[in-house]
Amino acid sequence: MARRTGFDQVEIPDDLAARQPEAQWTARADWRAHDYQSRLRA
């Protein structure tokens, strides 16, 4: 969600990083394909 609001980077605590591996973050990197507006247009 941070990228949707204009942030390029965020810092998260180590415990959160351990719970959400990088693969989960990069899987959502193409956020334009998953935004609510595209679902409304469909």
Biopython code that builds the backbone (N, CA, C, O; Angstrom):
import numpy as np
from Bio.PDB.StructureBuilder import StructureBuilder

atoms = [
    (1, "MET", "N", (0.811, -1.200, 0.000)),
    (1, "MET", "CA", (0.000, 0.000, 0.000)),
    (1, "MET", "C", (0.848, 1.255, 0.000)),
    (1, "MET", "O", (0.412, 2.295, -0.494)),
    (2, "ALA", "N", (2.030, 1.177, 0.535)),
    (2, "ALA", "CA", (2.883, 2.361, 0.561)),
    (2, "ALA", "C", (3.205, 2.830, -0.852)),
    (2, "ALA", "O", (3.249, 4.032, -1.112)),
    (3, "ARG", "N", (3.428, 1.894, -1.759)),
    (3, "ARG", "CA", (3.729, 2.281, -3.135)),
    (3, "ARG", "C", (2.525, 2.924, -3.799)),
    (3, "ARG", "O", (2.688, 3.796, -4.653)),
    (4, "ARG", "N", (1.345, 2.521, -3.434)),
    (4, "ARG", "CA", (0.143, 3.112, -4.022)),
    (4, "ARG", "C", (-0.031, 4.564, -3.610)),
    (4, "ARG", "O", (-0.680, 5.339, -4.313)),
    (5, "THR", "N", (0.541, 4.933, -2.484)),
    (5, "THR", "CA", (0.405, 6.306, -2.011)),
    (5, "THR", "C", (1.608, 7.165, -2.351)),
    (5, "THR", "O", (1.681, 8.319, -1.928)),
    (6, "GLY", "N", (2.559, 6.619, -3.112)),
    (6, "GLY", "CA", (3.669, 7.417, -3.592)),
    (6, "GLY", "C", (5.013, 7.158, -2.950)),
    (6, "GLY", "O", (5.996, 7.790, -3.338)),
    (7, "PHE", "N", (5.101, 6.262, -1.989)),
    (7, "PHE", "CA", (6.381, 5.957, -1.367)),
    (7, "PHE", "C", (7.165, 4.990, -2.242)),
    (7, "PHE", "O", (6.601, 4.037, -2.780)),
    (8, "ASP", "N", (8.459, 5.232, -2.385)),
    (8, "ASP", "CA", (9.324, 4.322, -3.131)),
    (8, "ASP", "C", (9.953, 3.277, -2.231)),
    (8, "ASP", "O", (10.248, 2.168, -2.677)),
    (9, "GLN", "N", (10.162, 3.617, -0.971)),
    (9, "GLN", "CA", (10.797, 2.709, -0.021)),
    (9, "GLN", "C", (10.095, 2.814, 1.324)),
    (9, "GLN", "O", (9.525, 3.850, 1.670)),
    (10, "VAL", "N", (10.148, 1.729, 2.066)),
    (10, "VAL", "CA", (9.676, 1.737, 3.448)),
    (10, "VAL", "C", (10.654, 0.934, 4.285)),
    (10, "VAL", "O", (11.319, 0.029, 3.781)),
    (11, "GLU", "N", (10.737, 1.263, 5.545)),
    (11, "GLU", "CA", (11.541, 0.485, 6.481)),
    (11, "GLU", "C", (10.587, -0.247, 7.407)),
    (11, "GLU", "O", (9.628, 0.329, 7.920)),
    (12, "ILE", "N", (10.868, -1.530, 7.612)),
    (12, "ILE", "CA", (10.034, -2.332, 8.503)),
    (12, "ILE", "C", (10.929, -2.979, 9.549)),
    (12, "ILE", "O", (12.113, -3.200, 9.295)),
    (13, "PRO", "N", (10.385, -3.284, 10.709)),
    (13, "PRO", "CA", (11.173, -3.935, 11.758)),
    (13, "PRO", "C", (11.614, -5.338, 11.328)),
    (13, "PRO", "O", (10.985, -5.967, 10.477)),
    (14, "ASP", "N", (12.689, -5.804, 11.922)),
    (14, "ASP", "CA", (13.226, -7.127, 11.596)),
    (14, "ASP", "C", (12.220, -8.243, 11.847)),
    (14, "ASP", "O", (12.173, -9.212, 11.090)),
    (15, "ASP", "N", (11.408, -8.119, 12.906)),
    (15, "ASP", "CA", (10.445, -9.189, 13.184)),
    (15, "ASP", "C", (9.369, -9.272, 12.102)),
    (15, "ASP", "O", (8.906, -10.367, 11.780)),
    (16, "LEU", "N", (8.970, -8.148, 11.543)),
    (16, "LEU", "CA", (8.010, -8.170, 10.439)),
    (16, "LEU", "C", (8.652, -8.753, 9.180)),
    (16, "LEU", "O", (8.018, -9.518, 8.454)),
    (17, "ALA", "N", (9.878, -8.399, 8.932)),
    (17, "ALA", "CA", (10.585, -8.950, 7.772)),
    (17, "ALA", "C", (10.720, -10.459, 7.883)),
    (17, "ALA", "O", (10.673, -11.159, 6.871)),
    (18, "ALA", "N", (10.886, -10.966, 9.081)),
    (18, "ALA", "CA", (10.995, -12.415, 9.272)),
    (18, "ALA", "C", (9.662, -13.112, 9.012)),
    (18, "ALA", "O", (9.639, -14.252, 8.550)),
    (19, "ARG", "N", (8.558, -12.436, 9.305)),
    (19, "ARG", "CA", (7.232, -13.036, 9.094)),
    (19, "ARG", "C", (6.783, -12.941, 7.641)),
    (19, "ARG", "O", (5.990, -13.766, 7.187)),
    (20, "GLN", "N", (7.277, -11.952, 6.909)),
    (20, "GLN", "CA", (6.886, -11.772, 5.515)),
    (20, "GLN", "C", (8.139, -11.756, 4.654)),
    (20, "GLN", "O", (8.750, -10.703, 4.466)),
    (21, "PRO", "N", (8.528, -12.910, 4.129)),
    (21, "PRO", "CA", (9.748, -13.001, 3.326)),
    (21, "PRO", "C", (9.681, -12.122, 2.071)),
    (21, "PRO", "O", (8.607, -11.717, 1.625)),
    (22, "GLU", "N", (10.843, -11.848, 1.530)),
    (22, "GLU", "CA", (10.939, -10.983, 0.352)),
    (22, "GLU", "C", (10.080, -11.491, -0.806)),
    (22, "GLU", "O", (9.530, -10.690, -1.563)),
    (23, "ALA", "N", (9.960, -12.790, -0.949)),
    (23, "ALA", "CA", (9.161, -13.350, -2.046)),
    (23, "ALA", "C", (7.709, -12.872, -1.982)),
    (23, "ALA", "O", (7.090, -12.644, -3.022)),
    (24, "GLN", "N", (7.167, -12.719, -0.788)),
    (24, "GLN", "CA", (5.793, -12.227, -0.658)),
    (24, "GLN", "C", (5.686, -10.762, -1.071)),
    (24, "GLN", "O", (4.691, -10.345, -1.664)),
    (25, "TRP", "N", (6.715, -9.994, -0.752)),
    (25, "TRP", "CA", (6.702, -8.580, -1.129)),
    (25, "TRP", "C", (6.849, -8.425, -2.636)),
    (25, "TRP", "O", (6.144, -7.622, -3.247)),
    (26, "THR", "N", (7.752, -9.182, -3.235)),
    (26, "THR", "CA", (7.967, -9.034, -4.672)),
    (26, "THR", "C", (6.805, -9.600, -5.475)),
    (26, "THR", "O", (6.584, -9.177, -6.610)),
    (27, "ALA", "N", (6.065, -10.537, -4.918)),
    (27, "ALA", "CA", (4.894, -11.063, -5.618)),
    (27, "ALA", "C", (3.846, -9.975, -5.809)),
    (27, "ALA", "O", (3.059, -10.029, -6.754)),
    (28, "ARG", "N", (3.830, -9.004, -4.930)),
    (28, "ARG", "CA", (2.881, -7.892, -5.034)),
    (28, "ARG", "C", (3.503, -6.647, -5.660)),
    (28, "ARG", "O", (2.894, -5.577, -5.655)),
    (29, "ALA", "N", (4.709, -6.784, -6.197)),
    (29, "ALA", "CA", (5.393, -5.616, -6.742)),
    (29, "ALA", "C", (4.638, -5.006, -7.920)),
    (29, "ALA", "O", (4.705, -3.795, -8.130)),
    (30, "ASP", "N", (3.925, -5.818, -8.687)),
    (30, "ASP", "CA", (3.145, -5.298, -9.811)),
    (30, "ASP", "C", (1.772, -4.877, -9.306)),
    (30, "ASP", "O", (0.754, -5.464, -9.675)),
    (31, "TRP", "N", (1.757, -3.862, -8.466)),
    (31, "TRP", "CA", (0.526, -3.467, -7.799)),
    (31, "TRP", "C", (-0.515, -2.904, -8.750)),
    (31, "TRP", "O", (-1.701, -2.908, -8.422)),
    (32, "ARG", "N", (-0.115, -2.426, -9.906)),
    (32, "ARG", "CA", (-1.094, -1.867, -10.841)),
    (32, "ARG", "C", (-2.057, -2.941, -11.340)),
    (32, "ARG", "O", (-3.184, -2.635, -11.728)),
    (33, "ALA", "N", (-1.619, -4.187, -11.330)),
    (33, "ALA", "CA", (-2.474, -5.280, -11.783)),
    (33, "ALA", "C", (-3.489, -5.678, -10.715)),
    (33, "ALA", "O", (-4.382, -6.482, -10.985)),
    (34, "HIS", "N", (-3.368, -5.135, -9.519)),
    (34, "HIS", "CA", (-4.228, -5.566, -8.419)),
    (34, "HIS", "C", (-4.948, -4.405, -7.735)),
    (34, "HIS", "O", (-5.349, -4.522, -6.577)),
    (35, "ASP", "N", (-5.115, -3.287, -8.442)),
    (35, "ASP", "CA", (-5.754, -2.165, -7.763)),
    (35, "ASP", "C", (-7.275, -2.225, -7.915)),
    (35, "ASP", "O", (-7.787, -2.871, -8.829)),
    (36, "TYR", "N", (-7.971, -1.570, -7.044)),
    (36, "TYR", "CA", (-9.429, -1.644, -7.025)),
    (36, "TYR", "C", (-10.044, -1.016, -8.265)),
    (36, "TYR", "O", (-11.112, -1.449, -8.698)),
    (37, "GLN", "N", (-9.405, -0.011, -8.848)),
    (37, "GLN", "CA", (-9.976, 0.644, -10.020)),
    (37, "GLN", "C", (-10.045, -0.301, -11.214)),
    (37, "GLN", "O", (-11.020, -0.271, -11.964)),
    (38, "SER", "N", (-9.035, -1.131, -11.401)),
    (38, "SER", "CA", (-9.082, -2.080, -12.513)),
    (38, "SER", "C", (-10.188, -3.106, -12.298)),
    (38, "SER", "O", (-10.795, -3.570, -13.263)),
    (39, "ARG", "N", (-10.458, -3.466, -11.041)),
    (39, "ARG", "CA", (-11.564, -4.394, -10.771)),
    (39, "ARG", "C", (-12.911, -3.729, -11.058)),
    (39, "ARG", "O", (-13.841, -4.394, -11.514)),
    (40, "LEU", "N", (-13.025, -2.436, -10.796)),
    (40, "LEU", "CA", (-14.276, -1.737, -11.066)),
    (40, "LEU", "C", (-14.533, -1.601, -12.566)),
    (40, "LEU", "O", (-15.682, -1.633, -13.007)),
    (41, "ARG", "N", (-13.471, -1.450, -13.343)),
    (41, "ARG", "CA", (-13.618, -1.302, -14.789)),
    (41, "ARG", "C", (-14.003, -2.604, -15.468)),
    (41, "ARG", "O", (-14.547, -2.584, -16.573)),
    (42, "ALA", "N", (-13.734, -3.726, -14.835)),
    (42, "ALA", "CA", (-13.989, -5.031, -15.464)),
    (42, "ALA", "C", (-15.465, -5.341, -15.555)),
    (42, "ALA", "O", (-15.844, -6.398, -16.058)),
]
sb = StructureBuilder()
sb.init_structure("model")
sb.init_model(0)
sb.init_chain("A")
sb.init_seg("    ")
for serial, (resi, resn, name, xyz) in enumerate(atoms, 1):
    if name == "N":
        sb.init_residue(resn, " ", resi, " ")
    sb.init_atom(name, np.array(xyz, "f"), 0.0, 1.0, " ", f" {name:<3s}", serial, name[0])
structure = sb.get_structure()
